[in-house]
Amino acid sequence: MTTARSPFDPARLARAATAAAVLIAVAGALPRPALADDVTLIPGTTVKAAIGGRVRGAVQSETPTEVVVTLGSNTTTVPTDQIVSIRYDSQSANFQLGESRESTGQYAEAAEYFKKAAADTAGKPFPHQAALFREARALADLATVEPARVKEARTKLEQFLRSYAGGRHVAAARETLARLLIESGDFPAAETTIAALAKTPRGADRAAVLRTRVLARQGKHAEAIAELDQLIASSPRGSERQRGAMLAKAESLAATKKFKEAETLVRQVILANPPEDAASQAPAYNTLGDCLRAANKPKEALFAYLHTDELYNKNKEQHPRALYEIASLFQYLKQSAHAEEFVRRLKTEYPRSPWSSRRLSTSGE
């Protein structure tokens, strides 16, 4: 009769221990995976090393013009104007929380999370800089609804630009600062910032559009339109730059009561872009609504804003604006129940958006 061997037999345990040691040794000899920094690129990127619209590896350096990424023995140089975003391997979880709050217009909370993310990544220059910039940008967005925060946001942005003038975010930081200064009415400082942006690699186009915004805010619409015409003519057909210039021109045309020209121009933008492209269609339909409202066509304006709500609500920058305008127009048309419904949606979906705290406009124009 054979006796079953115990699973705790000393000889078997010794052999198992030896096998485990061999496996550990083999695993230790295998090459470790590279850091997984993830660089997401624009559609149609010209970066040959991109796989699925991404370059993965370890970010080695960042400048205003390029980011250098290594993976093993391979090095890839990525132009900054082809980068949508970078997700760093050492990025803090607070950074993602900040992005989540920012996407729903909760800018105060977003700024706090980005501030924590910057503290979490002290000593890790690239994610640290990204967190500091996003904190300053969130404060700038917050200042659009809380003017008392303008000084704080301006100080943060100016401090960031002094500290990281050679970094990847310099153009975006100058653009954000310029927009903040335009909104707060400090046009001389805005013009100085725009001039600095124009000297930044690949910043001239953004600076040109911002200059026209300054002119428009000062009521100099004829000058703004003249500059925008030059920008439209010099821009690649169908490019984001051309689209932005066309929409800005439409706003100035509407301000000078050239309503038909303004509407025609916006509809050209709508027809020139894919109907599923929320990034281009949402601002176009909102601008169309603005032009129609200025032309005293409130019902047609209402339908334009409803396009953004129904079809392009994934655009979290434009959607709350559309909800606000829809509520205002329903209020103007004396349909209070519908106005209250859209106010409720706005405050529920975007509780901290600047649009949520605005009083409804009661004018059809």
C-alpha positions in Angstrom: 0.0 0.0 0.0 1.4 3.3 -1.1 1.2 6.2 1.4 0.3 9.6 -0.1 3.1 12.1 0.2 2.4 15.2 2.2 2.3 18.5 0.3 4.7 19.8 2.9 7.3 17.2 2.1 10.7 18.9 2.7 12.3 17.7 -0.5 9.4 19.1 -2.6 9.5 22.4 -0.8 13.3 22.6 -1.4 12.8 22.0 -5.2 10.0 24.6 -5.3 12.2 27.2 -3.6 15.0 26.5 -6.0 12.6 26.9 -9.0 11.3 30.2 -7.6 14.8 31.5 -7.1 15.6 30.7 -10.7 12.5 32.5 -12.0 13.3 35.6 -9.9 16.8 35.7 -11.2 15.6 35.4 -14.8 13.0 38.1 -14.3 15.6 40.4 -12.8 17.8 39.9 -15.8 15.0 41.0 -18.2 15.0 44.6 -19.4 12.6 46.8 -17.4 10.0 48.7 -19.4 10.7 52.3 -20.2 8.8 55.1 -18.4 5.4 55.4 -20.0 5.1 59.2 -20.6 2.3 59.4 -23.2 2.4 62.2 -25.8 -1.0 62.6 -27.7 -0.7 64.2 -31.1 -3.0 66.2 -33.3 -4.9 64.4 -36.1 -2.8 64.1 -39.2 0.4 64.5 -37.3 3.7 64.4 -39.4 5.7 62.7 -36.6 6.8 59.4 -38.2 7.4 57.6 -34.9 3.8 58.1 -33.8 1.8 54.9 -33.3 -2.0 55.4 -33.1 -1.5 59.1 -32.8 0.8 58.8 -29.8 4.5 58.8 -28.9 5.4 56.8 -25.8 8.6 56.8 -23.8 10.4 59.1 -21.4 10.3 62.8 -21.9 13.9 64.1 -21.8 13.5 67.8 -22.5 10.8 70.4 -23.3 11.2 73.8 -24.9 8.7 76.2 -26.5 9.3 74.5 -29.9 9.8 70.8 -29.2 9.6 67.9 -26.8 12.2 65.1 -26.9 11.1 61.6 -26.0 13.3 58.5 -25.7 12.3 54.9 -25.7 15.2 52.5 -25.4 17.8 53.6 -27.9 15.3 55.5 -30.0 14.8 59.3 -29.7 11.9 61.2 -31.1 11.6 65.0 -31.4 8.0 66.2 -31.4 7.1 69.8 -32.4 5.0 71.4 -29.7 2.4 72.6 -32.2 1.6 69.0 -32.9 1.0 68.0 -29.2 -2.5 67.8 -27.8 -1.5 66.7 -24.3 1.2 64.8 -22.4 0.3 62.3 -19.7 3.4 61.8 -17.5 4.3 58.5 -15.9 4.9 60.3 -12.6 1.9 62.6 -12.8 -0.1 63.0 -9.6 -3.7 61.7 -9.2 -4.6 65.2 -8.1 -3.8 66.4 -11.7 -6.6 64.1 -13.0 -9.0 65.4 -10.4 -8.1 68.9 -11.5 -8.8 68.1 -15.1 -12.2 66.6 -14.1 -13.2 69.7 -12.2 -12.0 72.0 -14.9 -14.0 70.2 -17.6 -17.2 71.0 -15.7 -16.4 74.6 -15.0 -15.5 74.1 -11.3 -12.4 76.3 -11.7 -11.8 77.1 -8.0 -11.7 73.4 -7.1 -9.6 72.7 -10.3 -7.0 75.3 -9.2 -6.7 73.7 -5.8 -6.2 70.2 -7.2 -3.6 71.5 -9.7 -1.8 73.2 -6.8 -1.7 69.9 -4.9 -0.5 68.2 -8.0 2.4 70.7 -8.3 3.3 69.9 -4.7 3.1 66.2 -5.3 5.6 66.4 -8.2 8.1 68.8 -6.7 11.5 67.7 -8.1 9.9 66.3 -11.3 10.2 69.3 -13.6 7.9 68.5 -16.4 4.7 67.3 -14.5 5.5 70.0 -12.0 5.4 72.8 -14.6 2.3 71.3 -16.2 0.5 71.4 -12.9 1.6 75.0 -12.1 0.4 76.2 -15.6 -2.9 74.5 -15.2 -3.4 76.0 -11.8 -2.8 79.5 -13.3 -5.1 78.9 -16.2 -7.9 77.6 -14.0 -7.6 80.8 -11.9 -7.8 82.9 -15.1 -11.0 81.1 -16.1 -12.3 81.7 -12.6 -11.5 85.4 -12.9 -14.0 85.7 -15.8 -16.9 85.2 -13.3 -15.2 86.4 -10.2 -13.4 89.7 -11.1 -11.9 89.9 -7.6 -9.7 87.0 -8.6 -8.1 88.8 -11.6 -5.2 90.1 -9.7 -4.4 86.6 -8.3 -4.7 85.0 -11.7 -2.5 87.6 -13.3 0.1 87.3 -10.6 0.2 83.5 -11.0 0.6 83.7 -14.8 3.3 86.4 -14.7 5.2 84.4 -12.0 5.0 81.3 -14.1 6.3 83.1 -17.2 9.2 84.5 -15.2 10.1 81.1 -13.8 9.6 78.9 -16.9 10.2 81.2 -19.9 12.1 78.3 -21.6 9.4 75.7 -21.1 6.7 74.1 -23.2 3.8 76.1 -21.8 5.2 79.6 -22.5 3.0 80.4 -25.5 -0.2 79.0 -23.9 0.6 81.0 -20.7 1.1 84.2 -22.6 -2.1 83.6 -24.6 -4.0 83.0 -21.4 -2.6 86.1 -19.8 -3.5 88.2 -22.8 -7.1 86.9 -22.8 -7.3 87.7 -19.1 -6.1 91.3 -19.6 -8.5 91.8 -22.5 -11.4 90.6 -20.4 -10.4 92.9 -17.6 -10.0 95.9 -19.9 -6.3 96.4 -19.4 -5.6 96.9 -23.1 -2.1 98.4 -22.9 -0.9 95.4 -20.8 -2.7 93.1 -23.2 -0.9 94.6 -26.2 2.4 94.2 -24.5 1.7 90.5 -23.7 0.4 89.9 -27.3 3.6 91.4 -28.7 5.7 89.0 -26.5 3.5 86.1 -27.7 4.1 87.0 -31.3 7.9 86.5 -30.7 7.3 83.1 -29.3 7.9 80.2 -31.7 4.7 79.6 -33.6 2.9 82.2 -31.5 2.4 84.8 -34.2 -0.9 83.4 -35.5 -2.4 83.4 -32.0 -1.1 86.9 -31.4 -2.7 88.1 -34.6 -6.2 86.9 -33.6 -5.8 88.4 -30.1 -4.8 91.8 -31.5 -8.1 91.8 -33.4 -9.9 91.0 -30.1 -8.3 94.1 -28.5 -9.5 96.2 -31.4 -13.0 94.8 -31.3 -13.3 95.4 -27.5 -12.2 99.0 -28.1 -15.0 99.4 -30.7 -12.5 99.5 -33.6 -14.3 96.9 -35.7 -13.2 98.2 -39.1 -9.6 97.9 -38.1 -10.3 94.4 -36.6 -12.0 93.3 -39.8 -9.1 94.5 -42.0 -6.6 92.5 -39.9 -8.8 89.5 -39.9 -9.2 89.6 -43.6 -5.4 89.4 -43.9 -5.3 86.5 -41.5 -8.0 84.6 -43.2 -6.3 85.0 -46.6 -2.9 83.9 -45.2 -4.3 80.9 -43.3 -4.4 77.3 -44.7 -7.8 76.6 -46.0 -10.0 74.9 -43.4 -7.4 75.3 -40.6 -8.3 76.1 -37.0 -6.6 79.5 -37.4 -8.7 80.4 -40.4 -11.9 79.2 -38.7 -11.2 81.3 -35.6 -10.5 84.4 -37.7 -13.7 83.9 -39.7 -15.8 83.6 -36.5 -14.1 86.7 -35.0 -14.8 88.6 -38.2 -18.5 87.6 -38.1 -18.7 89.0 -34.5 -17.3 92.3 -35.7 -19.6 92.4 -38.7 -22.6 91.9 -36.5 -21.3 94.7 -34.2 -21.3 97.0 -37.2 -24.8 95.9 -38.1 -23.7 93.9 -41.2 -25.9 91.1 -40.1 -26.3 89.3 -43.4 -22.6 89.2 -44.1 -22.0 87.9 -40.6 -24.5 85.1 -40.9 -23.2 84.1 -44.3 -19.6 83.9 -43.0 -20.6 81.7 -40.0 -22.6 79.4 -42.2 -19.5 79.0 -44.4 -17.6 77.8 -41.4 -20.4 75.4 -40.5 -20.5 73.9 -44.0 -16.7 73.7 -44.3 -16.3 71.4 -41.2 -17.5 67.9 -40.6 -20.9 67.9 -39.0 -19.7 65.6 -36.2 -16.8 67.8 -35.2 -17.9 69.4 -31.9 -14.7 71.4 -31.6 -15.5 73.4 -34.7 -19.3 73.2 -34.9 -20.2 74.2 -31.3 -18.4 77.6 -31.4 -19.7 78.2 -35.0 -23.4 77.6 -34.0 -22.9 79.7 -30.8 -21.5 82.5 -33.0 -24.4 82.1 -35.4 -26.7 82.5 -32.5 -24.9 85.7 -31.4 -25.2 87.2 -34.9 -28.9 86.3 -35.3 -29.6 87.7 -31.8 -27.8 90.9 -32.7 -30.0 91.1 -35.8 -33.1 90.9 -33.6 -34.0 87.4 -34.8 -34.4 85.8 -31.3 -36.3 82.6 -32.6 -33.7 81.9 -35.2 -30.9 82.6 -32.7 -32.6 80.1 -30.3 -32.5 77.3 -32.9 -28.8 78.0 -33.4 -28.0 77.7 -29.7 -30.2 74.6 -29.5 -27.9 72.9 -32.2 -25.0 73.2 -29.7 -27.1 71.8 -26.9 -28.6 68.9 -28.9 -25.7 67.9 -31.1 -22.5 69.3 -29.7 -22.9 69.1 -25.9 -19.6 67.3 -25.6 -17.8 70.6 -26.1 -17.7 71.6 -22.4 -16.5 75.1 -23.2 -19.3 76.0 -25.5 -22.2 74.0 -24.1 -22.7 76.0 -20.9 -22.7 79.2 -23.0 -25.4 77.7 -25.2 -27.5 76.7 -22.2 -27.3 80.3 -20.8 -28.3 81.9 -24.1 -31.2 79.4 -24.6 -32.5 80.3 -21.1 -32.1 84.0 -21.8 -34.0 83.8 -25.1 -36.8 81.7 -23.6 -37.1 84.4 -20.9 -37.2 87.1 -23.5 -39.9 85.2 -25.4 -41.9 85.0 -22.2 -41.6 81.2 -22.0 -40.6 81.2 -18.3 -41.1 77.4 -17.8 -38.6 76.6 -20.6 -36.2 79.3 -19.3 -36.3 77.8 -15.8 -35.7 74.3 -17.2 -32.5 75.4 -19.0 -31.3 77.4 -16.0 -31.8 74.3 -13.9 -29.8 72.2 -16.4 -27.0 74.8 -16.5 -26.7 74.9 -12.7 -26.8 71.1 -12.4 -24.5 70.2 -15.3 -22.1 73.2 -14.8 -22.5 74.3 -11.2 -19.3 76.4 -11.2 -19.3 77.6 -14.7 -19.1 81.4 -15.2 -22.3 81.1 -17.2 -24.1 79.6 -14.2 -23.7 82.7 -12.1 -24.7 85.2 -14.7 -28.1 87.0 -14.6 -30.2 86.1 -17.6 -30.2 88.7 -20.4 -33.7 90.0 -21.1 -32.9 91.5 -24.4 -33.6 89.9 -27.7 -30.5 91.5 -29.2 
